[in-house]
Amino acid sequence: MFQSVALLALISAFFYCIAMVAMKSWAELPSVGLALIIAAALLTAGAFEVFALRQERLGLIYVGILGAEVVFLGALSLLHFDETYSRRELVGIGLVVIGTAIAWT
């Protein structure tokens, strides 16, 4: 059961990340297509989160999704958007990841 809940949380985080990337693109050039991608990604992410919540506590699912999003979006922002992080921001990211690991063990 743990693996299936973790997988549901990861899939939910992935779709939340798709919505975030579409929102970043929306800021540069709004379009109906991007609005539809954002809506579809948020609805899909929410659906997977609901399925995960059927099997696990709210707090644990929230932390799992947040931790996965931090890793996914952090890597994507570095590799695709050429964004950089200060030491303080890296420490914050690390704390979120460490907190997620602690909560899920």
C-alpha positions as CSV (number, residue, x, y, z in Angstrom):
1,M,0.0,0.0,0.0
2,F,2.8,2.5,0.8
3,Q,4.3,2.2,-2.7
4,S,0.9,2.9,-4.3
5,V,0.3,5.9,-2.1
6,A,3.8,7.3,-2.8
7,L,3.2,6.8,-6.5
8,L,-0.1,8.6,-6.4
9,A,1.6,11.5,-4.6
10,L,4.4,11.6,-7.2
11,I,1.9,11.6,-10.1
12,S,-0.1,14.3,-8.4
13,A,3.1,16.4,-7.9
14,F,4.0,15.8,-11.5
15,F,0.7,17.3,-12.8
16,Y,1.0,20.2,-10.3
17,C,4.4,20.9,-11.9
18,I,2.9,20.8,-15.4
19,A,0.4,23.4,-14.2
20,M,3.2,25.6,-12.7
21,V,5.3,25.5,-15.9
22,A,2.2,26.4,-17.9
23,M,1.5,29.3,-15.4
24,K,5.0,30.5,-15.9
25,S,4.5,30.4,-19.7
26,W,1.1,32.2,-19.2
27,A,2.9,35.1,-17.6
28,E,4.8,35.7,-20.8
29,L,2.1,34.9,-23.4
30,P,-1.5,34.2,-22.2
31,S,-3.5,31.9,-24.4
32,V,-6.6,29.8,-24.3
33,G,-4.5,26.7,-24.9
34,L,-2.3,27.4,-21.8
35,A,-5.5,28.0,-19.8
36,L,-6.8,24.6,-20.8
37,I,-3.5,23.0,-19.9
38,I,-3.4,24.6,-16.5
39,A,-7.0,23.6,-15.8
40,A,-6.5,20.0,-17.0
41,A,-3.2,19.6,-15.1
42,L,-4.7,21.0,-11.9
43,L,-7.8,18.8,-12.1
44,T,-5.7,15.7,-12.9
45,A,-3.3,16.5,-10.0
46,G,-6.3,17.0,-7.7
47,A,-7.8,13.7,-8.7
48,F,-4.6,11.8,-7.9
49,E,-4.3,13.6,-4.6
50,V,-7.9,12.5,-3.7
51,F,-7.0,8.9,-4.5
52,A,-3.9,9.2,-2.3
53,L,-6.0,10.8,0.5
54,R,-8.3,7.8,0.5
55,Q,-5.3,5.7,1.8
56,E,-3.2,8.1,3.8
57,R,-3.5,11.1,6.1
58,L,-3.8,14.6,4.7
59,G,-0.6,15.9,6.3
60,L,1.6,13.1,4.9
61,I,0.2,13.4,1.4
62,Y,0.6,17.2,1.5
63,V,4.3,16.9,2.6
64,G,4.9,14.2,0.0
65,I,3.5,16.2,-2.9
66,L,5.3,19.3,-1.7
67,G,8.6,17.6,-1.5
68,A,8.3,16.0,-4.9
69,E,7.3,19.4,-6.4
70,V,10.4,21.0,-4.9
71,V,12.6,18.4,-6.5
72,F,10.9,18.4,-9.9
73,L,10.5,22.2,-10.2
74,G,13.9,22.9,-8.7
75,A,15.6,20.7,-11.3
76,L,13.4,22.0,-14.1
77,S,14.1,25.6,-13.2
78,L,17.8,25.0,-13.3
79,L,17.9,23.0,-16.5
80,H,15.2,24.5,-18.6
81,F,14.7,28.1,-17.3
82,D,18.3,28.7,-16.4
83,E,17.3,30.0,-13.0
84,T,19.8,30.0,-10.1
85,Y,19.4,29.7,-6.3
86,S,21.1,31.5,-3.5
87,R,22.6,29.5,-0.6
88,R,19.6,30.5,1.5
89,E,17.2,29.2,-1.1
90,L,19.2,25.9,-1.4
91,V,19.1,25.4,2.3
92,G,15.3,26.0,2.3
93,I,14.9,23.4,-0.6
94,G,17.1,21.0,1.3
95,L,15.0,21.4,4.5
96,V,11.8,20.7,2.6
97,V,13.4,17.5,1.1
98,I,14.8,16.4,4.4
99,G,11.4,17.0,6.1
100,T,9.7,15.0,3.4
101,A,12.1,12.2,3.8
102,I,11.6,12.2,7.6
103,A,7.8,12.3,7.3
104,W,7.7,9.4,4.8
105,T,10.1,7.0,6.8
